[in-house]
Amino acid sequence: MKKAKFKIGLIFLILLFAVGLNPTYGATGVLLKIRVEEGISGDSASFRLIDQREIRLENGVQTASFLANFTLSTTPTVLADGNIMLDLNLVTLPPRPQTVFTGVLADDKEEFLLGEVEVKEGRSFKIFLTPRITDLPEPDCLLDTRDKEAEDWDELPGSHFFFRYILNSLADLHWSHIKGHGEGEYRRFRGVFGFTQPAMDRMEYFLLPCRANEIVWDHRFDIGLDPVKNKVYVVYNLFERSIDSPGVGFLLFYRLWGYAPPMLAEGIGNYFSLSHHFTRKIIASGRRVPLRKLTVTRDYRKQPEDVAFWESSSFVRYLVRTYNVDRFRRLYKKATDLTLEQAIEEVYQKDLAALEKEWLSFLEGQRDTIADLYYGAEMKMKNRHYNEAIELYQDMLNLYGRDVGILRSLAYVYYLSGDYDSSEKLYLEVLSRDTLNLEYLQTLGNIRGLKGDYGKARSYYQKVISLDSTFIDSYIELAQLEMSQGDLRLAKGYFEQAEGLRPIAQAEIEIYSGLGSIHDELGETEQAKKILERALLSAKHFVHEFPDKPIPYLKLGESFFNVGKIDSAVNFLEISEFMEDRPVYRGRILLALGKAYKRRGEISRARRSLQEVLGLPCGHKEKKEAERFLKSM
């Protein structure tokens, strides 16, 4: 494993702390209003407003914003006399890119026409800009994505992407998984729509630990999009991950098929989602809007975000599946905001109202497969969107009944999110149908232990052993439980029984760490030292085997702490903290860090870590121990 991996997290921490020192806080900037009108060139009366938005610009910083069929890159300079110099670079989407490069000396709050660009089918867009001088709020992120030569940036190519990320960030550790997801999405679209992308036209996929200010973020999906330059930006840090957004689909169709109104472009970019499922829920809640309110971008943006997006996605998916891909491609390439309904009639020989009626009738009898729902829920779970995963599993229960597989999956998500009461309730339900299932019994014991009911936890673990005398995890949990209750003799017996079962990896570390601690408490110092060194050696092997997982670093940090190497303990515990967001494990990491900081004399850092333990839905034992240490400081 590269040495650099042991510095993981430093870059991200520097970014976070640098925000508080940012000298531009309260600095003057510009709010730029962008209006787009569509019409026929030369016929001023034909132009109608189809989109408008406002973006924030830092003084002297270029910011790129995509809307309609173009990316507008703007660098403002606020002059002493109250005027604004705007360096403007507008480039439209393929297949026939047009450019507008200009510098404009603009008046504050005065609108001006930037220019006119062709769209398709004889239609044009006029772009109007209105700058307004303002004080900017404190920035959330100081990252600059434009400096690719900076030593902190790295990139790895896939078949259809350049993945760009900060060295030693979480994205660096997880890039293989991220690459697999991105390439998998591309393959799915290629399989249905048949397009191919030139090797030299790979998408640039930026994985950012925070929301860089020079990017205009779409907060519906937590992405930034620049199809003109073939770029997509996502957030990827410990608590926020947006790689499951529809960004790849959006980029592909804008890049390869060009511009279309969002009803079509966003709808097709979200093709492989559970759009029918969520649209049926919207209909059931009485929130559906007629499709005619989604045809023009400005109207699309006025609707509730989820309603516009899911309805468009569902309707487009229906069109593709019912009337084939080629016909939809014709519609996509023909339609503009103001001609969408006309284009629908020309392509499908039916008006929008008739197709809408067909689509709604289809939805009444349509039901997603359980495999599709599982996939959607698992994707949400992998990206730590626990509430959305829970919603999908609950929907599955409503659709398919109290299926054991669904119940078990939902119970596990509740467990990961720290809702132990809900998790226990569901595990008890699945156990009632399979009373001898060791997995359920062991997990219920763990939950009872987390809740501080050690007697009930003990009975679950003993039940597991009575059914399978080789189940190592139950011996270890019993041993640790007895240690916490002060029965060292019984704990030692359980650890030794587990040792005799040829443990591997984490189990081996737990056994040696436990036995070493028991010998130390009994005053058998030399024996304790030898066994704790064995635990340390096992922990080193564990990290080598799983360098991208947080638990091995926790075990290595604890093992270094147990042999008195506190600086090494802190280093590896900080790595684990950087990687782990699940409450049950994060509480253990922060407790271990608090103890290590205290041993090193860093009382304020120890206090912060221990106080965070108290604010997490972690285990009863960790909370009690954190309280005890806080009182002692």
C-alpha positions as CSV (number, residue, x, y, z in Angstrom):
1,M,0.0,0.0,0.0
2,K,1.3,3.4,-0.9
3,K,2.7,5.6,1.9
4,A,0.5,8.4,0.8
5,K,-2.5,6.4,1.9
6,F,-1.5,7.0,5.5
7,K,-1.9,10.7,5.0
8,I,-5.5,10.2,4.0
9,G,-7.9,13.0,5.1
10,L,-5.3,15.7,5.5
11,I,-6.3,17.5,2.2
12,F,-9.9,17.4,3.1
13,L,-9.3,18.7,6.6
14,I,-7.2,21.5,5.2
15,L,-10.0,22.4,2.9
16,L,-12.5,22.5,5.7
17,F,-10.4,24.7,8.0
18,A,-9.3,27.0,5.2
19,V,-12.9,28.2,4.8
20,G,-12.8,29.8,8.2
21,L,-9.7,31.8,7.2
22,N,-10.9,32.9,3.8
23,P,-10.1,36.6,3.2
24,T,-12.8,37.0,0.6
25,Y,-15.7,36.6,3.1
26,G,-18.1,39.5,2.6
27,A,-16.3,40.4,-0.6
28,T,-18.1,42.1,-3.5
29,G,-19.4,39.8,-6.2
30,V,-22.1,39.8,-8.9
31,L,-25.5,38.1,-9.2
32,L,-26.0,37.5,-12.9
33,K,-29.5,37.0,-14.2
34,I,-29.7,35.0,-17.4
35,R,-32.8,35.2,-19.6
36,V,-33.4,33.1,-22.7
37,E,-36.1,33.7,-25.3
38,E,-36.9,31.4,-28.2
39,G,-38.3,32.5,-31.5
40,I,-37.6,32.8,-35.3
41,S,-34.6,34.9,-36.2
42,G,-35.7,38.2,-37.8
43,D,-39.2,38.0,-36.3
44,S,-38.9,39.8,-33.0
45,A,-42.6,39.3,-32.2
46,S,-42.1,35.5,-32.2
47,F,-39.7,35.5,-29.3
48,R,-41.0,34.2,-25.9
49,L,-39.3,33.7,-22.6
50,I,-38.5,30.0,-22.1
51,D,-35.9,30.0,-19.2
52,Q,-34.2,32.3,-16.7
53,R,-32.0,31.8,-13.7
54,E,-29.6,33.7,-11.5
55,I,-26.0,32.7,-10.7
56,R,-23.5,34.0,-8.2
57,L,-20.1,35.1,-9.5
58,E,-17.0,35.8,-7.5
59,N,-15.1,38.9,-8.5
60,G,-12.3,37.9,-10.9
61,V,-13.3,34.2,-10.9
62,Q,-14.6,32.4,-14.1
63,T,-17.8,30.5,-13.5
64,A,-19.5,28.3,-16.1
65,S,-23.3,27.8,-16.2
66,F,-25.2,25.5,-18.5
67,L,-28.8,26.3,-19.6
68,A,-30.8,26.0,-22.7
69,N,-28.3,24.8,-25.4
70,F,-25.2,26.6,-24.2
71,T,-22.5,27.0,-21.5
72,L,-21.8,30.6,-20.5
73,S,-18.5,31.2,-18.9
74,T,-18.4,34.5,-17.1
75,T,-15.6,36.4,-15.3
76,P,-16.7,39.6,-13.6
77,T,-14.6,42.5,-12.5
78,V,-16.4,45.1,-10.3
79,L,-14.9,48.5,-11.1
80,A,-14.5,51.4,-8.7
81,D,-17.1,53.5,-10.5
82,G,-19.8,50.9,-9.9
83,N,-19.7,49.5,-13.4
84,I,-19.0,45.8,-14.1
85,M,-16.6,44.4,-16.7
86,L,-17.8,41.0,-17.9
87,D,-15.6,38.7,-19.9
88,L,-18.1,36.3,-21.6
89,N,-17.5,33.1,-23.4
90,L,-20.6,31.3,-24.8
91,V,-20.4,28.0,-26.6
92,T,-23.4,26.0,-27.8
93,L,-23.9,22.2,-27.8
94,P,-22.9,19.9,-30.7
95,P,-23.5,19.0,-33.4
96,R,-23.0,22.6,-34.8
97,P,-21.3,24.5,-32.0
98,Q,-21.5,28.3,-32.1
99,T,-19.5,30.7,-30.0
100,V,-19.8,34.2,-28.7
101,F,-16.6,35.7,-27.2
102,T,-16.9,39.3,-25.9
103,G,-16.1,41.7,-23.2
104,V,-18.9,44.0,-22.0
105,L,-18.8,47.0,-19.8
106,A,-22.1,46.7,-18.1
107,D,-24.2,48.9,-15.8
108,D,-25.3,47.6,-12.5
109,K,-28.9,46.2,-12.7
110,E,-29.2,47.0,-16.4
111,E,-30.2,44.3,-18.8
112,F,-28.4,43.9,-22.2
113,L,-28.6,41.4,-25.1
114,L,-25.5,39.2,-25.3
115,G,-26.4,37.6,-28.6
116,E,-28.5,35.2,-30.6
117,V,-27.7,31.6,-31.4
118,E,-29.4,29.0,-33.6
119,V,-31.1,26.1,-32.0
120,K,-32.6,23.8,-34.6
121,E,-35.5,23.5,-37.0
122,G,-35.1,27.2,-37.8
123,R,-35.5,28.3,-34.2
124,S,-33.1,30.7,-32.3
125,F,-32.4,31.7,-28.7
126,K,-31.7,35.3,-27.6
127,I,-29.7,35.6,-24.4
128,F,-30.1,38.6,-22.1
129,L,-27.9,39.3,-19.1
130,T,-28.5,41.5,-16.0
131,P,-25.6,41.9,-13.6
132,R,-26.1,43.1,-10.0
133,I,-23.4,44.0,-7.6
134,T,-23.8,42.2,-4.2
135,D,-21.9,41.1,-1.2
136,L,-21.1,37.4,-1.3
137,P,-21.7,35.0,1.6
138,E,-18.9,33.0,3.1
139,P,-17.9,30.3,0.7
140,D,-18.4,26.7,1.6
141,C,-15.4,25.3,-0.4
142,L,-12.1,26.7,-1.6
143,L,-11.4,24.0,-4.0
144,D,-10.4,25.1,-7.6
145,T,-11.3,22.4,-10.1
146,R,-9.7,24.3,-13.0
147,D,-6.1,23.8,-11.9
148,K,-5.5,20.3,-13.1
149,E,-1.7,20.6,-12.8
150,A,-1.9,21.1,-9.0
151,E,-0.1,18.3,-7.3
152,D,-3.1,17.4,-5.2
153,W,-5.2,16.4,-8.2
154,D,-5.0,13.0,-9.8
155,E,-6.9,11.2,-12.6
156,L,-7.5,7.7,-13.8
157,P,-9.0,6.9,-17.1
158,G,-11.8,4.4,-17.8
159,S,-13.1,3.4,-21.2
160,H,-15.4,6.4,-21.4
161,F,-14.4,8.6,-18.5
162,F,-11.5,10.5,-17.1
163,F,-12.1,10.3,-13.3
164,R,-10.5,13.3,-11.6
165,Y,-10.2,13.6,-7.8
166,I,-8.1,14.9,-4.9
167,L,-5.2,12.6,-3.9
168,N,-5.8,10.8,-0.7
169,S,-9.5,11.8,-0.6
170,L,-12.3,9.3,-0.1
171,A,-12.9,9.2,-3.8
172,D,-9.2,8.2,-4.3
173,L,-9.8,5.2,-2.0
174,H,-13.1,4.3,-3.6
175,W,-12.3,5.1,-7.3
176,S,-12.5,1.5,-8.4
177,H,-16.1,1.2,-7.2
178,I,-16.9,4.6,-8.7
179,K,-15.4,3.7,-12.0
180,G,-17.4,0.5,-12.1
181,H,-20.6,2.4,-11.5
182,G,-19.9,5.0,-14.1
183,E,-18.9,2.6,-16.8
184,G,-21.9,0.4,-15.9
185,E,-24.2,3.3,-16.4
186,Y,-22.7,4.0,-19.8
187,R,-23.0,0.4,-20.9
188,R,-26.7,0.4,-20.0
189,F,-27.4,3.4,-22.1
190,R,-25.3,2.1,-25.0
191,G,-27.2,-1.2,-24.9
192,V,-30.6,0.4,-25.3
193,F,-29.8,3.5,-27.4
194,G,-26.9,2.1,-29.5
195,F,-24.7,5.1,-29.4
196,T,-20.9,5.0,-29.2
197,Q,-18.6,7.7,-28.0
198,P,-15.2,8.4,-29.6
199,A,-12.3,7.4,-27.4
200,M,-10.9,10.9,-27.4
201,D,-14.2,12.3,-26.3
202,R,-14.2,10.7,-22.8
203,M,-16.4,12.4,-20.2
204,E,-14.5,14.2,-17.4
205,Y,-16.0,13.0,-14.2
206,F,-15.0,15.2,-11.2
207,L,-15.3,13.7,-7.7
208,L,-15.2,16.6,-5.3
209,P,-15.0,16.5,-1.5
210,C,-17.0,19.8,-1.4
211,R,-19.0,22.1,-3.7
212,A,-16.5,24.2,-5.6
213,N,-17.7,27.8,-5.9
214,E,-16.9,28.2,-9.6
215,I,-19.4,25.4,-10.5
216,V,-23.1,26.2,-10.7
217,W,-24.6,23.2,-8.8
218,D,-28.0,21.6,-9.6
219,H,-29.2,21.1,-6.0
220,R,-31.9,18.7,-7.1
221,F,-29.2,16.1,-7.8
222,D,-26.1,17.6,-6.2
223,I,-24.3,17.8,-9.5
224,G,-22.7,20.3,-11.8
225,L,-23.0,19.8,-15.5
226,D,-21.2,21.3,-18.4
227,P,-22.2,19.2,-21.5
228,V,-20.4,21.6,-23.9
229,K,-17.0,20.7,-22.3
230,N,-18.2,17.1,-21.5
231,K,-17.9,17.5,-17.7
232,V,-19.9,16.3,-14.8
233,Y,-19.2,17.2,-11.2
234,V,-20.4,15.2,-8.2
235,V,-19.9,15.4,-4.4
236,Y,-18.1,12.5,-2.8
237,N,-17.2,12.7,0.9
238,L,-18.0,10.8,4.0
239,F,-21.6,12.0,4.5
240,E,-22.6,13.2,1.0
241,R,-22.3,11.2,-2.2
242,S,-24.1,12.0,-5.5
243,I,-22.7,9.4,-7.9
244,D,-26.1,7.8,-8.1
245,S,-27.4,11.0,-9.6
246,P,-28.6,11.1,-13.3
247,G,-25.6,13.2,-14.3
248,V,-24.1,10.5,-16.6
249,G,-27.3,10.1,-18.5
250,F,-27.8,13.9,-18.8
251,L,-24.3,14.4,-20.2
252,L,-24.6,11.5,-22.7
253,F,-27.7,12.8,-24.4
254,Y,-26.8,16.5,-24.4
255,R,-23.4,15.6,-25.8
256,L,-24.5,13.0,-28.4
257,W,-28.0,14.1,-29.3
258,G,-27.8,17.8,-28.6
259,Y,-30.3,20.1,-27.0
260,A,-33.9,19.3,-26.1
261,P,-36.3,20.8,-23.5
262,P,-35.8,19.3,-20.0
263,M,-39.0,17.3,-20.3
264,L,-37.2,15.2,-22.9
265,A,-33.5,15.7,-22.1
266,E,-33.9,15.0,-18.3
267,G,-36.5,12.4,-18.9
268,I,-34.3,10.3,-21.2
269,G,-31.2,10.9,-19.1
270,N,-33.1,9.4,-16.1
271,Y,-34.3,6.4,-18.3
272,F,-33.1,3.6,-16.0
273,S,-34.6,4.9,-12.8
274,L,-37.8,3.9,-10.9
275,S,-39.7,6.7,-12.6
276,H,-42.9,4.8,-13.0
277,H,-42.9,3.8,-9.4
278,F,-42.4,7.3,-8.1
279,T,-44.9,8.8,-10.6
280,R,-47.5,6.4,-9.3
281,K,-46.8,7.6,-5.8
282,I,-47.1,11.2,-6.9
283,I,-50.5,10.4,-8.6
284,A,-51.7,8.7,-5.4
285,S,-50.8,11.7,-3.4
286,G,-52.8,14.0,-5.7
287,R,-49.7,16.1,-6.7
288,R,-49.6,15.2,-10.4
289,V,-49.5,18.1,-12.8
290,P,-50.6,18.0,-16.5
291,L,-47.8,17.3,-18.9
292,R,-48.5,20.6,-20.8
293,K,-47.1,22.4,-17.8
294,L,-43.8,20.7,-18.3
295,T,-43.1,21.4,-22.0
296,V,-41.4,24.8,-21.6
297,T,-38.3,25.0,-19.4
298,R,-39.6,28.0,-17.3
299,D,-42.8,26.2,-16.5
300,Y,-41.0,22.9,-15.8
301,R,-38.9,24.7,-13.2
302,K,-41.9,26.2,-11.6
303,Q,-43.4,22.8,-10.7
304,P,-42.4,20.9,-7.6
305,E,-39.0,19.5,-8.5
306,D,-39.7,15.8,-7.8
307,V,-43.1,16.0,-9.7
308,A,-41.6,17.5,-12.9
309,F,-38.6,15.2,-12.9
310,W,-40.4,11.9,-12.2
311,E,-43.3,12.6,-14.5
312,S,-41.0,13.5,-17.4
313,S,-38.9,10.5,-16.8
314,S,-41.9,8.2,-16.6
315,F,-43.5,9.6,-19.7
316,V,-40.3,9.5,-21.8
317,R,-39.7,5.9,-20.7
318,Y,-43.2,5.0,-21.8
319,L,-42.7,6.6,-25.2
320,V,-39.4,4.7,-25.8
321,R,-40.8,1.4,-24.6
322,T,-44.1,1.7,-26.5
323,Y,-43.2,3.4,-29.7
324,N,-39.5,2.5,-30.0
325,V,-36.2,4.3,-29.7
326,D,-36.0,5.6,-33.3
327,R,-39.2,7.5,-33.0
328,F,-38.2,9.1,-29.7
329,R,-34.9,10.1,-31.2
330,R,-36.7,11.9,-34.0
331,L,-38.8,13.8,-31.4
332,Y,-35.7,14.7,-29.4
333,K,-33.8,16.1,-32.4
334,K,-36.9,18.0,-33.6
335,A,-38.3,19.6,-30.5
336,T,-37.6,22.9,-28.9
337,D,-39.4,24.4,-25.9
338,L,-42.0,26.2,-28.0
339,T,-42.4,23.5,-30.6
340,L,-42.5,20.4,-28.4
341,E,-46.2,19.8,-28.6
342,Q,-46.2,20.3,-32.4
343,A,-43.2,18.0,-32.7
344,I,-45.0,15.3,-30.7
345,E,-48.0,15.4,-33.1
346,E,-45.7,15.2,-36.2
347,V,-43.7,12.3,-34.8
348,Y,-46.4,10.2,-33.1
349,Q,-49.5,11.4,-35.1
350,K,-51.2,12.0,-31.8
351,D,-51.3,15.1,-29.6
352,L,-49.8,15.4,-26.1
353,A,-53.2,15.0,-24.4
354,A,-53.8,11.7,-26.2
355,L,-50.4,10.3,-25.3
356,E,-50.8,11.5,-21.7
357,K,-54.0,9.6,-21.4
358,E,-52.3,6.4,-22.8
359,W,-49.5,6.8,-20.4
360,L,-51.7,7.3,-17.3
361,S,-53.7,4.2,-18.3
362,F,-50.4,2.3,-18.6
363,L,-49.4,3.4,-15.2
364,E,-52.6,2.0,-13.6
365,G,-51.6,-1.5,-14.5
366,Q,-47.8,-1.2,-14.4
367,R,-45.7,-2.5,-11.5
368,D,-41.9,-2.5,-11.3
369,T,-40.2,-5.8,-10.8
370,I,-38.9,-6.7,-7.3
371,A,-35.4,-6.9,-8.9
372,D,-35.6,-3.3,-10.1
373,L,-36.7,-2.1,-6.7
374,Y,-34.0,-4.0,-4.9
375,Y,-31.4,-2.5,-7.2
376,G,-32.6,1.0,-6.6
377,A,-32.7,0.5,-2.8
378,E,-29.2,-1.1,-2.8
379,M,-27.8,1.8,-4.8
380,K,-29.2,4.3,-2.2
381,M,-27.8,2.2,0.6
382,K,-24.3,2.0,-0.9
383,N,-24.3,5.8,-1.3
384,R,-25.4,6.3,2.3
385,H,-28.9,7.7,1.4
386,Y,-30.4,5.6,4.1
387,N,-33.8,7.4,4.2
388,E,-34.4,6.9,0.5
389,A,-33.4,3.2,0.8
390,I,-35.8,2.8,3.7
391,E,-38.6,4.4,1.7
392,L,-38.0,2.0,-1.2
393,Y,-38.0,-1.1,1.1
394,Q,-41.1,0.0,2.7
395,D,-42.7,0.5,-0.7
396,M,-41.6,-3.0,-1.6
397,L,-43.4,-4.4,1.5
398,N,-46.6,-2.6,0.5
399,L,-46.3,-4.1,-3.0
400,Y,-45.1,-7.6,-2.3
401,G,-46.2,-8.3,1.3
402,R,-44.0,-9.2,4.3
403,D,-41.3,-11.0,2.2
404,V,-38.5,-12.2,4.4
405,G,-35.8,-10.9,2.0
406,I,-37.3,-7.4,2.0
407,L,-37.7,-7.4,5.8
408,R,-34.1,-8.5,6.3
409,S,-32.8,-5.8,4.0
410,L,-34.9,-3.1,5.6
411,A,-33.8,-4.3,9.1
412,Y,-30.2,-4.1,8.0
413,V,-30.6,-0.5,6.7
414,Y,-32.2,0.5,10.0
415,Y,-29.2,-1.0,11.8
416,L,-26.7,0.9,9.7
417,S,-28.5,4.1,10.1
418,G,-28.6,3.7,13.9
419,D,-32.4,3.0,14.3
420,Y,-31.9,0.0,16.5
421,D,-35.5,-0.2,17.7
422,S,-36.9,-0.5,14.1
423,S,-34.1,-2.9,13.2
424,E,-34.8,-5.2,16.1
425,K,-38.5,-5.3,15.4
426,L,-38.0,-6.5,11.9
427,Y,-35.3,-9.0,12.8
428,L,-37.7,-10.5,15.4
429,E,-40.3,-10.8,12.6
430,V,-38.0,-12.7,10.3
431,L,-36.7,-14.8,13.2
432,S,-40.3,-15.8,13.9
433,R,-40.3,-17.5,10.5
434,D,-36.9,-19.1,10.9
435,T,-36.3,-19.6,14.6
436,L,-33.0,-21.4,14.1
437,N,-31.3,-18.8,11.9
438,L,-27.9,-18.0,13.4
439,E,-27.5,-14.7,11.5
440,Y,-30.7,-13.3,13.0
441,L,-30.0,-14.5,16.5
442,Q,-26.4,-13.0,16.4
443,T,-27.7,-9.7,15.1
444,L,-30.4,-9.5,17.7
445,G,-27.8,-10.1,20.3
446,N,-25.7,-7.3,18.9
447,I,-28.7,-4.9,18.9
448,R,-29.5,-5.8,22.5
449,G,-25.9,-5.1,23.4
450,L,-26.0,-1.8,21.7
451,K,-29.1,-0.9,23.7
452,G,-27.4,-1.9,27.0
453,D,-29.6,-5.0,27.6
454,Y,-26.6,-7.3,28.3
455,G,-28.7,-10.1,29.8
456,K,-30.8,-10.5,26.7
457,A,-27.7,-10.1,24.5
458,R,-26.0,-12.9,26.4
459,S,-29.0,-15.2,25.9
460,Y,-29.0,-14.7,22.1
461,Y,-25.3,-15.4,21.9
462,Q,-25.7,-18.6,24.0
463,K,-28.5,-19.7,21.8
464,V,-26.3,-19.3,18.8
465,I,-23.6,-21.4,20.4
466,S,-26.1,-24.1,21.4
467,L,-27.1,-24.4,17.7
468,D,-23.5,-24.2,16.3
469,S,-20.6,-24.6,18.7
470,T,-18.2,-23.3,16.0
471,F,-19.8,-19.9,15.6
472,I,-16.8,-17.7,16.6
473,D,-18.5,-14.3,16.7
474,S,-20.8,-15.4,19.5
475,Y,-17.9,-16.5,21.7
476,I,-16.1,-13.2,21.1
477,E,-19.2,-11.2,21.9
478,L,-19.8,-13.2,25.0
479,A,-16.2,-12.7,26.1
480,Q,-16.3,-8.9,25.5
481,L,-19.6,-8.8,27.4
482,E,-18.2,-10.6,30.4
483,M,-15.1,-8.4,30.4
484,S,-17.3,-5.3,30.5
485,Q,-19.1,-6.9,33.5
486,G,-15.9,-7.6,35.3
487,D,-15.9,-11.4,35.0
488,L,-12.4,-11.9,33.6
489,R,-12.3,-15.7,34.2
490,L,-15.4,-16.3,32.2
491,A,-14.3,-13.9,29.5
492,K,-10.9,-15.6,29.2
493,G,-12.7,-18.9,28.8
494,Y,-14.8,-17.7,25.9
495,F,-11.8,-16.1,24.2
496,E,-9.8,-19.3,24.5
497,Q,-12.7,-21.3,23.0
498,A,-12.9,-18.9,20.1
499,E,-9.1,-19.2,19.6
500,G,-9.4,-22.9,19.3
501,L,-11.7,-22.5,16.3
502,R,-8.9,-21.2,14.0
503,P,-10.1,-17.6,13.7
504,I,-9.1,-15.3,10.9
505,A,-8.8,-11.6,10.3
506,Q,-10.9,-9.4,12.6
507,A,-11.8,-12.3,14.9
508,E,-8.2,-13.1,15.5
509,I,-7.5,-9.5,16.5
510,E,-10.4,-9.3,18.9
511,I,-9.3,-12.5,20.6
512,Y,-5.7,-11.5,21.1
513,S,-6.6,-8.0,22.1
514,G,-9.1,-9.4,24.7
515,L,-6.7,-12.0,26.1
516,G,-3.9,-9.5,26.3
517,S,-6.1,-7.0,28.2
518,I,-7.2,-9.7,30.6
519,H,-3.6,-10.8,31.3
520,D,-2.7,-7.1,31.8
521,E,-5.5,-6.6,34.3
522,L,-4.3,-9.8,36.2
523,G,-0.8,-8.3,36.4
524,E,0.7,-10.8,34.0
525,T,2.6,-8.1,32.1
526,E,5.0,-10.1,30.0
527,Q,2.3,-12.5,28.9
528,A,0.0,-9.6,28.1
529,K,2.7,-7.9,26.0
530,K,3.3,-11.0,23.9
531,I,-0.4,-11.5,23.1
532,L,-1.0,-7.8,22.3
533,E,1.9,-7.9,19.9
534,R,0.3,-10.8,18.2
535,A,-2.9,-8.8,17.9
536,L,-0.9,-5.9,16.4
537,L,0.6,-8.2,13.8
538,S,-2.8,-9.6,12.9
539,A,-4.1,-6.0,12.6
540,K,-1.3,-5.1,10.2
541,H,-2.2,-8.0,8.0
542,F,-5.9,-7.0,8.2
543,V,-5.1,-3.5,6.9
544,H,-3.0,-5.0,4.1
545,E,-5.8,-7.3,3.0
546,F,-8.5,-4.6,3.1
547,P,-6.8,-1.2,2.6
548,D,-10.0,0.6,1.5
549,K,-12.2,-0.4,4.6
550,P,-12.4,1.6,7.8
551,I,-12.6,-1.3,10.3
552,P,-9.1,-2.6,9.7
553,Y,-7.7,0.8,10.5
554,L,-9.8,0.9,13.7
555,K,-8.4,-2.4,14.8
556,L,-4.8,-1.4,13.9
557,G,-5.2,1.9,15.9
558,E,-6.6,0.0,18.9
559,S,-3.8,-2.5,18.7
560,F,-1.1,0.2,18.6
561,F,-2.9,1.9,21.6
562,N,-2.8,-1.4,23.5
563,V,1.0,-1.7,23.1
564,G,1.6,1.9,24.1
565,K,2.4,3.4,20.7
566,I,0.0,6.3,20.9
567,D,1.1,8.4,18.0
568,S,0.7,5.4,15.6
569,A,-2.7,4.7,17.3
570,V,-3.9,8.2,16.6
571,N,-2.7,8.1,13.0
572,F,-4.6,5.0,12.1
573,L,-7.7,5.9,14.2
574,E,-7.9,9.2,12.3
575,I,-7.8,7.3,9.0
576,S,-10.7,5.1,10.2
577,E,-12.6,8.1,11.3
578,F,-12.1,9.7,7.9
579,M,-13.6,6.6,6.2
580,E,-16.5,5.6,8.5
581,D,-19.9,7.2,8.8
582,R,-22.0,4.3,10.1
583,P,-23.0,5.3,13.7
584,V,-22.4,1.9,15.3
585,Y,-18.8,1.9,14.2
586,R,-18.1,5.6,14.2
587,G,-19.0,5.7,17.9
588,R,-16.3,3.1,18.6
589,I,-13.7,4.9,16.5
590,L,-14.4,8.3,18.2
591,L,-14.2,6.7,21.6
592,A,-10.9,5.1,20.8
593,L,-9.6,8.4,19.4
594,G,-10.8,10.3,22.5
595,K,-8.9,7.9,24.7
596,A,-5.8,8.2,22.5
597,Y,-5.9,12.0,22.5
598,K,-6.3,12.0,26.2
599,R,-3.3,9.7,26.6
600,R,-1.3,12.1,24.4
601,G,-2.3,15.1,26.5
602,E,-4.6,16.7,23.8
603,I,-7.5,17.3,26.1
604,S,-9.5,19.6,23.8
605,R,-9.4,17.1,20.9
606,A,-10.2,14.3,23.3
607,R,-13.2,16.2,24.5
608,R,-14.5,16.9,21.0
609,S,-14.3,13.3,20.0
610,L,-16.0,12.0,23.2
611,Q,-18.7,14.6,22.9
612,E,-19.4,13.5,19.3
613,V,-19.9,9.9,20.6
614,L,-22.6,11.2,22.9
615,G,-24.4,12.8,19.9
616,L,-24.4,9.6,17.8
617,P,-26.9,6.7,17.8
618,C,-24.1,4.3,18.7
619,G,-23.8,1.7,21.4
620,H,-24.8,2.1,25.1
621,K,-21.3,0.9,26.1
622,E,-19.5,3.6,24.1
623,K,-21.8,6.3,25.4
624,K,-21.2,5.3,29.0
625,E,-17.5,5.1,28.6
626,A,-17.4,8.4,26.8
627,E,-19.3,10.0,29.7
628,R,-16.9,8.5,32.2
629,F,-13.8,9.8,30.3
630,L,-15.4,13.3,29.9
631,K,-16.0,13.5,33.7
632,S,-12.4,12.6,34.4
633,M,-11.0,15.5,32.3
